[in-house]
Amino acid sequence: MATIKDIAKHAGVSVTTVSRALNGYSDVSEKTREKIKQVAKELKYSPNLLARSLVMNKTKTIGLLVSGMRIEGSKDNFTYEVLCGINDYAAQSDYDLVLLSTSSEKQHEKTYTQLCQERKVDGLILQGIKTDDPYLEEVLESDIPCVLIDIPIESETVGYVSVDNKEGAFKAVDHLLEQGHRHIGMINGHSQAFVSKERLEGYKHALSKKELPFVEDYVVNGDFLEETAEQKAGELLSKFPDMTALFCASDLMAIGAMRGASNLGMNMPEDLSIVGFDNIILSAYTTPSLTTIAQNRYQLGYESAILLTNMLEGKDGSQKKILDTTLIKRESTGKNHA
């Protein structure tokens, strides 16, 4: 097996130069660096990662920490698409990636710093963290670089990536208003989710633009669960028979709401229009197909990895990234003929 001494001999440089070139130090010229990389490739050199981590005090490993990972999440593919985005950028940047799982309960058993040290990660990307989770406060106090997904908090070592949830919700409700709907309900997620707060704000903003009052009883929480949303939609539509449209803060809840409306004998979009949020694969295959707000989950992961590696490498620049959303019009919305 080739060593850095072998590379140094073939390249005609010192062992120190080889080491600094392979470890990305800036005091090695690009011409020399490329020559050393080519020799390393020809000699089939494989670095000793353990030794490198001990010398540099870095593992070149980042983690995706997901809180509340459940089998129900397999329907929307959110975590998988985020993971793919992180993995693609990590791979092209010579970082390894590990997936970690936690829950609100587990966060009381092991601190954020302990978890990072045990798994030997240089930094973490966090997804699914709730507003009252212990780790949210801990990451702000830690010096371990971190990027939050869908949590708009920023510090010297903390960045975040999110879509414009407020604007996305505004687009959804504004579309329903343009179709002539005035009694529009909302099935939100839960009170511990930042996105729920922002999507509620977007819902309110769209109503205020049309000088329509916000009716608190029109809004219920579906916990981002299909079955819960089915039940809540049935209750909401039964309580308010004048309601002609629903905005749901996720596609899974929208699919549940469609079933809840069908249980009451309602047809979509003739009797009820529904808009979801996410543009999951299933949304195009429901009957009727679901009008929704598209967000790019892959790009959320990709941009998160960019921010985290930039922080780890001491690069200057913004530590937040806000992505746009797009209204996808399908068959679940139509004109209000009431």
C-alpha positions as CSV (number, residue, x, y, z in Angstrom):
1,M,0.0,0.0,0.0
2,A,1.4,3.4,-1.0
3,T,2.3,6.0,1.6
4,I,2.8,9.7,1.5
5,K,6.5,9.0,1.4
6,D,6.0,7.1,-1.8
7,I,4.1,10.0,-3.2
8,A,6.7,12.5,-2.2
9,K,9.5,10.4,-3.9
10,H,7.5,10.1,-7.1
11,A,6.5,13.8,-7.1
12,G,9.9,15.1,-6.2
13,V,8.6,17.1,-3.2
14,S,8.8,16.8,0.6
15,V,6.6,14.6,2.7
16,T,5.3,17.8,4.4
17,T,4.3,19.3,1.1
18,V,2.4,16.1,0.2
19,S,0.6,16.1,3.6
20,R,-0.4,19.8,3.3
21,A,-1.5,19.4,-0.3
22,L,-3.7,16.4,0.4
23,N,-5.2,18.1,3.5
24,G,-6.2,21.2,1.6
25,Y,-3.8,23.8,3.0
26,S,-3.7,27.0,1.0
27,D,0.1,27.5,1.1
28,V,0.6,24.8,-1.6
29,S,0.4,26.0,-5.2
30,E,-2.4,24.7,-7.3
31,K,0.1,23.2,-9.8
32,T,1.9,21.3,-7.1
33,R,-1.3,20.2,-5.6
34,E,-2.6,18.8,-8.9
35,K,0.7,17.0,-9.5
36,I,0.5,15.4,-6.1
37,K,-3.1,14.4,-6.5
38,Q,-2.3,12.8,-9.9
39,V,0.7,10.8,-8.4
40,A,-1.6,9.7,-5.5
41,K,-4.2,8.5,-7.9
42,E,-1.6,6.6,-10.0
43,L,-0.2,4.9,-6.8
44,K,-3.7,4.1,-5.6
45,Y,-3.0,5.9,-2.4
46,S,-5.7,5.6,0.3
47,P,-5.4,8.0,3.3
48,N,-5.4,6.8,6.9
49,L,-8.5,8.7,8.0
50,L,-7.9,7.9,11.7
51,A,-4.4,9.3,11.6
52,R,-5.5,12.3,9.7
53,S,-8.3,13.0,12.2
54,L,-5.9,12.8,15.1
55,V,-3.4,15.2,13.5
56,M,-6.0,17.7,12.3
57,N,-8.5,17.3,15.1
58,K,-11.1,16.9,12.4
59,T,-12.9,13.9,11.1
60,K,-14.2,15.4,7.8
61,T,-17.6,13.9,8.8
62,I,-20.9,15.7,9.1
63,G,-24.2,14.4,10.4
64,L,-27.9,14.7,9.7
65,L,-29.7,14.5,13.0
66,V,-33.4,13.8,12.5
67,S,-35.8,14.2,15.4
68,G,-39.1,12.3,15.5
69,M,-38.3,9.9,12.6
70,R,-41.4,7.7,12.1
71,I,-42.7,5.2,9.5
72,E,-45.4,7.7,8.5
73,G,-42.7,9.9,7.1
74,S,-42.1,7.3,4.4
75,K,-45.1,8.6,2.5
76,D,-43.8,12.1,2.0
77,N,-40.1,11.2,1.5
78,F,-39.1,14.4,3.2
79,T,-36.1,13.1,5.1
80,Y,-34.9,10.9,2.2
81,E,-34.9,13.8,-0.2
82,V,-33.1,16.1,2.3
83,L,-30.6,13.3,2.9
84,C,-29.9,12.9,-0.8
85,G,-29.1,16.6,-1.2
86,I,-26.7,16.6,1.8
87,N,-25.1,13.4,0.6
88,D,-24.5,14.7,-2.9
89,Y,-22.8,17.9,-1.7
90,A,-20.8,16.1,1.0
91,A,-19.5,13.5,-1.5
92,Q,-18.2,16.2,-4.0
93,S,-16.7,18.1,-1.0
94,D,-14.8,15.0,0.4
95,Y,-16.9,14.8,3.5
96,D,-18.4,11.6,5.0
97,L,-22.0,11.7,6.1
98,V,-23.7,9.9,9.0
99,L,-27.4,9.7,9.8
100,L,-28.5,10.1,13.4
101,S,-31.9,9.8,15.0
102,T,-33.3,11.3,18.2
103,S,-36.6,12.3,19.8
104,S,-37.7,14.9,22.3
105,E,-37.4,12.3,25.1
106,K,-33.9,11.1,24.1
107,Q,-32.6,14.7,24.1
108,H,-33.1,14.7,27.9
109,E,-30.9,11.6,28.2
110,K,-27.8,12.7,26.2
111,T,-26.7,16.3,25.5
112,Y,-26.1,17.7,22.0
113,T,-22.3,17.9,22.7
114,Q,-22.1,14.4,24.0
115,L,-23.9,13.1,20.8
116,C,-21.5,15.0,18.5
117,Q,-18.4,13.8,20.4
118,E,-19.6,10.1,20.5
119,R,-20.4,10.1,16.8
120,K,-17.2,12.0,16.0
121,V,-18.8,14.6,13.7
122,D,-17.4,18.0,13.0
123,G,-20.8,19.5,12.6
124,L,-24.5,18.7,12.3
125,I,-27.6,19.5,10.2
126,L,-30.7,19.3,12.3
127,Q,-34.2,18.4,11.0
128,G,-37.5,18.0,12.8
129,I,-36.5,19.9,16.0
130,K,-39.4,21.3,17.9
131,T,-39.5,24.8,19.5
132,D,-39.4,23.3,23.0
133,D,-36.7,20.6,22.4
134,P,-33.6,20.7,24.6
135,Y,-31.3,20.6,21.6
136,L,-32.5,23.9,20.2
137,E,-31.1,25.8,23.2
138,E,-28.0,23.6,23.4
139,V,-26.9,24.2,19.8
140,L,-27.0,28.0,20.4
141,E,-24.6,27.6,23.4
142,S,-22.3,25.0,21.7
143,D,-19.3,25.9,19.6
144,I,-19.9,22.9,17.3
145,P,-21.1,24.3,13.9
146,C,-24.7,23.5,13.1
147,V,-27.3,24.2,10.4
148,L,-31.0,24.0,11.2
149,I,-33.6,23.1,8.6
150,D,-36.8,25.1,8.8
151,I,-35.8,26.9,12.1
152,P,-35.0,30.6,11.5
153,I,-32.3,31.0,14.2
154,E,-28.8,32.3,13.6
155,S,-25.6,32.8,15.6
156,E,-21.8,32.6,15.0
157,T,-21.9,28.8,14.8
158,V,-25.6,28.3,13.8
159,G,-27.1,28.8,10.4
160,Y,-30.4,27.8,8.8
161,V,-32.0,26.8,5.5
162,S,-35.7,27.1,4.9
163,V,-38.3,27.8,2.3
164,D,-40.3,30.9,2.5
165,N,-43.2,29.3,4.4
166,K,-45.1,32.5,5.0
167,E,-45.1,33.4,1.3
168,G,-45.9,29.8,0.3
169,A,-49.0,29.8,2.5
170,F,-50.0,33.2,1.2
171,K,-49.8,31.8,-2.4
172,A,-52.1,28.9,-1.4
173,V,-54.8,31.0,0.3
174,D,-54.6,33.7,-2.3
175,H,-55.2,31.1,-5.0
176,L,-58.4,30.0,-3.2
177,L,-59.5,33.7,-2.7
178,E,-59.0,34.3,-6.5
179,Q,-61.3,31.3,-7.1
180,G,-64.0,33.2,-5.1
181,H,-63.8,31.3,-1.8
182,R,-64.3,33.4,1.3
183,H,-64.9,30.9,4.0
184,I,-61.5,29.1,4.1
185,G,-60.4,26.8,6.8
186,M,-56.9,25.7,7.7
187,I,-55.5,22.4,9.0
188,N,-52.2,23.4,10.5
189,G,-49.4,21.1,11.9
190,H,-48.7,21.6,15.6
191,S,-47.7,24.5,17.9
192,Q,-44.1,23.2,18.4
193,A,-43.2,23.6,14.7
194,F,-41.8,26.8,13.3
195,V,-43.3,26.1,9.9
196,S,-46.7,25.9,11.4
197,K,-46.4,29.4,12.9
198,E,-45.1,30.8,9.6
199,R,-47.7,29.1,7.4
200,L,-50.5,30.4,9.8
201,E,-49.0,33.9,9.3
202,G,-49.2,33.4,5.5
203,Y,-52.8,32.3,5.8
204,K,-53.7,35.4,7.9
205,H,-51.8,37.7,5.6
206,A,-53.8,36.5,2.5
207,L,-57.1,37.1,4.3
208,S,-56.1,40.5,5.5
209,K,-55.1,41.5,1.9
210,K,-58.7,40.9,0.9
211,E,-59.9,42.6,4.1
212,L,-61.4,39.4,5.4
213,P,-61.5,38.7,9.1
214,F,-59.4,35.9,10.7
215,V,-61.7,33.4,12.3
216,E,-59.8,31.5,15.0
217,D,-62.2,28.6,15.0
218,Y,-61.5,28.0,11.3
219,V,-58.0,26.8,12.2
220,V,-57.3,23.3,13.7
221,N,-54.1,21.3,14.2
222,G,-53.7,18.0,12.3
223,D,-50.2,17.2,13.8
224,F,-48.9,16.6,10.2
225,L,-50.7,13.2,10.3
226,E,-53.0,12.0,7.6
227,E,-55.4,10.2,9.9
228,T,-55.6,13.1,12.4
229,A,-56.3,15.5,9.5
230,E,-59.1,13.3,8.2
231,Q,-60.8,13.5,11.6
232,K,-60.2,17.2,12.0
233,A,-61.5,18.0,8.5
234,G,-64.7,16.1,9.2
235,E,-65.3,18.0,12.4
236,L,-64.4,21.4,10.9
237,L,-66.6,21.0,7.8
238,S,-69.5,19.7,9.9
239,K,-69.3,22.6,12.3
240,F,-69.0,25.2,9.5
241,P,-71.2,24.1,6.6
242,D,-70.5,27.4,4.8
243,M,-66.8,26.5,4.5
244,T,-65.9,26.0,0.8
245,A,-62.2,25.6,0.9
246,L,-59.3,24.2,3.1
247,F,-55.6,25.1,3.2
248,C,-53.6,22.2,4.7
249,A,-50.0,22.8,6.0
250,S,-48.8,19.5,4.4
251,D,-49.9,17.3,1.6
252,L,-50.4,14.3,3.9
253,M,-52.9,16.3,5.9
254,A,-54.5,17.5,2.6
255,I,-54.9,13.8,1.6
256,G,-56.5,13.1,4.9
257,A,-58.8,16.1,4.6
258,M,-59.9,14.9,1.2
259,R,-60.9,11.6,2.7
260,G,-62.6,13.4,5.6
261,A,-64.7,15.5,3.2
262,S,-65.6,12.5,1.1
263,N,-66.9,10.8,4.3
264,L,-69.4,13.7,4.5
265,G,-70.5,13.1,0.9
266,M,-68.6,16.1,-0.4
267,N,-67.1,16.2,-3.9
268,M,-63.9,18.0,-4.8
269,P,-63.6,20.6,-6.2
270,E,-67.4,21.0,-6.7
271,D,-68.3,21.2,-3.0
272,L,-64.8,21.8,-1.5
273,S,-61.5,23.1,-2.8
274,I,-58.3,21.9,-1.0
275,V,-54.7,23.1,-1.3
276,G,-51.7,21.3,0.3
277,F,-48.1,22.1,1.0
278,D,-45.0,20.1,-0.1
279,N,-45.8,18.7,-3.5
280,I,-45.0,15.1,-2.5
281,I,-45.1,12.4,-5.1
282,L,-48.5,11.2,-4.0
283,S,-50.1,14.6,-4.5
284,A,-50.1,14.1,-8.3
285,Y,-51.9,10.7,-8.0
286,T,-54.8,11.5,-5.6
287,T,-58.3,11.6,-7.0
288,P,-58.7,14.5,-7.7
289,S,-55.0,15.4,-8.1
290,L,-53.9,17.8,-5.3
291,T,-53.2,21.5,-5.9
292,T,-50.2,22.2,-3.7
293,I,-47.3,24.5,-2.8
294,A,-44.0,22.9,-4.0
295,Q,-40.8,23.1,-2.0
296,N,-37.5,21.6,-3.1
297,R,-36.6,19.2,-0.3
298,Y,-33.4,18.0,-2.1
299,Q,-32.2,21.6,-2.4
300,L,-32.9,22.1,1.3
301,G,-30.4,19.4,2.1
302,Y,-27.9,20.5,-0.6
303,E,-27.9,24.1,0.6
304,S,-27.6,23.0,4.3
305,A,-24.5,21.0,3.4
306,I,-23.0,24.0,1.7
307,L,-23.6,26.3,4.7
308,L,-22.2,23.7,7.2
309,T,-19.0,22.9,5.2
310,N,-18.5,26.7,4.7
311,M,-18.6,27.2,8.4
312,L,-16.3,24.2,9.1
313,E,-13.8,25.6,6.6
314,G,-14.0,29.2,7.9
315,K,-15.4,30.7,4.8
316,D,-17.1,34.1,5.0
317,G,-20.7,34.6,3.8
318,S,-24.3,34.4,4.9
319,Q,-25.3,31.6,7.2
320,K,-28.9,31.5,6.1
321,K,-30.6,30.5,2.8
322,I,-34.3,31.0,2.0
323,L,-35.7,29.0,-0.9
324,D,-38.7,30.0,-3.0
325,T,-41.9,28.0,-3.3
326,T,-44.2,27.4,-6.3
327,L,-48.0,27.0,-6.6
328,I,-48.8,23.8,-8.5
329,K,-52.4,24.0,-9.8
330,R,-54.2,20.7,-10.1
331,E,-57.7,19.3,-9.9
332,S,-58.6,19.7,-6.2
333,T,-59.3,23.5,-6.5
334,G,-62.0,25.2,-8.5
335,K,-64.3,28.2,-8.7
336,N,-66.7,28.8,-5.8
337,H,-70.2,28.6,-7.2
338,A,-72.0,29.0,-3.9
